[in-house]
Amino acid sequence: MGRVAAFTFVRNEADDIGWWISHHLAAGISTLIIYDNFSSDGTWAILQAAQLTGRVHPLRADAGLPQAERRDAAIRDALARYGQTADWIGILEIDEFVVFDDERAALGNVFDGLGDADAMAFSWCVFGSGSNVRRPRVSPLQAYDRHARADFFLHERASLFYRTRAIDTAAVGTPFWGTPSERIAMSYGSPAVIHEGSRIQPNWHGARVRKYACRSMAHFLDRTRGLPQDGLADWWRTHDRNEDAIHVPGNAGAAAPFMHRLYRELWSRTILRAQLAGVLNAASGDSGLVDRGEAAEAFTIHSSESGVIVYDVAQHALRAIPTETFEAEAPGAVGWESVFAFRWPAIADWVVLVRQGEGAFDQGQIGLMLGLMPLRAVPAGADMIALQLPFNGRYMTAIPFNGQVTFDRQQVQGWEQFTLRPAEATDVVRTRVGGIAALARRGLSADGVRSGLTDIAIEQGEALAAVFAMLSGADQQVLIDAFPGCFPIWLRGPDA
């Protein structure tokens, strides 16, 4: 199959670029070549962090060219730089995600049996807005769940991957880059059927491109700001197609580890760059010591009716197990890990959850990609507390019948009440909450966080994200403005 690269050209896509990168890395693309057209929203900072994966190559567009010429010029530049090391290169937009019928498939399977074809086409499957007015907190694969009917006219378009040795760079920008129709195949090698020069008969067998043409209304308004208004309403009505439900999984879960790593790198780089640039004076810290979590008290969480809260490794979710099971069985060997709730005297109305093992809390529709989960501790009477997620304002509940743990309750009743019991956490686990006390030492405020950055280690970037989630909306906005791209929408409060 050889090495597969993909190209995209972006401007101001900080909310979605991480999802796009993580999805396509998980899909098996060897190299992502991303040209940034001088974004102002932090997209470039995210790309710089993604570069540390070794598979993402961010570059800047040519500022000396007119806007209309920059994308094609970037493609030619990418071919000159990477055409000798990649066997195939795909040309994708930021709203295009390659997906497979089989979640276990990867691009290697799709290219098998391609023969001597010089291009492979992935038919579009066009998705509507899914009634999302605001920018969603989760991956587009989860946020937009309905698409146009199979006979929609845009399904005759496709995104193509080209064999690099057969590319004529002079043909870039022309239909199929001059590739003869008989040398274009669909996924898994079936021949492409082309009508009227550039219309490809849709073929969703095996693989397709999910085309999120609309995304949310907020996306649409941002993209069209400053453009003539004539025809925009008609465009939206034509493209906002939400007729058929998804029948092919998007495999958003496979991208979660890549997303987690990307933002961990970004938060660490933010600390380092702030300190080195002198935005924060390293000599101004109070303690002179790096916070390693020594001041934190560790607890386990006990439901009033369902047992002890643990992390189900197989299901990637919190769940409750009977207390006797928790006390009798060794965690890890039975498919679950202990979960610790850490608490600090200075911020007693918050707890931060940490898994015994490495990894993030992937909480599905919440979109959380953090190894530290901050929860507001709300008194619930008789030494009990309710645990409120700051991202959506909902309370955690443990369902007695099946042990399922969700964050979807607006009020506190029986299943939303918990107690904290002292526990012994290892130094390794305790170190992972290091930095939180330093960032909150001067109070939960934007100024306090910025001052506290001098007292944390560069690798404690997740502490920065966790404390950010505890701040008020106004203080969050101060940090968003100070560090563009650093704090994704899924970290912000419900009014973000």
C-alpha positions, 0 to 999 in steps of 0.5 A: 500500500505504501505511505499515504499523506493527506493535505488540507488548507485551513484558516481559523479552524481551532474548534475542529482542527484537533478532531480532524487531525486525530481522526485521520491519524487514527485512520492510518494516514502516515503524514498530515500536511496542513497549510495554515492561511494565517489564522488568528484564533489559535489554529497555528498553535494547535498545529505546532503542538500536533507537529510533536506527534511526528506525523503532522507537518504544519506550514504557512501559506504564501502571504505574497500571493492573492487569496485565490491562488494560495491553496493551489500554490500550497498543494504544489509546494506540498508535492515538492516537499513530500511527493518523494516520501509519500506514495499517495496524497489525498486532498481534503477539506477541514469538513471532510472525514474519511470513514470506513464501513468496518471500524477496524479498517484503515487506509491500508485495507482500502488501497489493497487491490487498487492495481495500477490506478493512479487515483482513488475517489471517496464519494461524498456523504453530505451531512446537515447541521443536525440542528446544532446552532452553537458550535458542538463540544464533541467531534463532528462524527458525533455532533452531526448524525444525519445526512442527505438521501443517497440521490442528493446531487452533491453525492456525485462529488468525491475527494481524491487520493492521487498516486504521487509518481503519476501527478502532473503538477501543472494540472493541479486545480483541473478536474481530477488533476488530468487523471484519465477516467479509466485510471480512477478507482473507488475504494477497494479497487472498484472502477469509478463510473464518471459522467459528464466529465467530473460527476462520479457515480456515488459508491459508498461501499467500504469507505466514504467521505463524510462531508460536513458542508454546513456544520453548525449555524455558528460555523456558517455565520463565521464563514460567511461574515463579510460576504454578500448576503444574496443567496446565502439563505438558499445555500443553507436550505439546499445543504442542510440535509438531515434526512437519513440517520447514520448507518456507518460508525464514525469510530470517534473513540479511536481518535481519543488518544490522539486528541488527548496527546495533542492537547497535552502537548499544547498545554505544556507548550503554552506553559513553556512559551509563556515562561520563556517569552517573559509573559510570566516572570519565573522569579515571581513564584511564591514557593520556589518548589514545583507542586507534586500534589503533596497537599491534596487529600485522596478519596474514593467515591461511594454512591448512596445506593450503587457502590464505589465509582471506578473506571471501566477500561473496556467501555471507556466510562465511569461505572459503579460496582458493589463495595464488596467487589471493590474490596475483594478484587484487584483493580486492573485484572478485572477490567476496571481501575480505581478512581481517586477524588482529590481535594484541596483545602484552598478549593474545598468546593472542587474535587478532581478525579484521576484514574489509577492507570494512565489515560483520559476520561473519554466521556462520550457526548461531553467530549472530555479529553482530560486525564483530570476530571474537575467536578464541583462538590455541592453539599447534599446534606448528611455529609453527602455531596453532589458532583457537578460537571462544569462543562455542562452544569449537569450532576453525576448519577449512578444508576443502581440497576446496572452501575451506569454513571452519567452526567445528565441530571439537572437536579439532585435526588437520591442517585446523585448523592455521594460520600468521599472516603479517605484513600491511599493513592500512590505517589505516581497517581498523586503526582498527576494532580500536581500543579493544581494547588499552585495554580489555585493558590491565589484564588480561582481567577485568570490572574491567579492562574497566570501567576501560578504558572511559574510554580508548575512543571512544563509536563503539568499542562493538564493541571492548567486545563483542569483549573481553567474549567473551574473558572468563571466564564469571564475569567475563562475568556481572559485566558482564551484571549491570552492563549489563543487555541489553548482552551478548546470549546469542550473545556469551557462552561455551558455558556461558552 
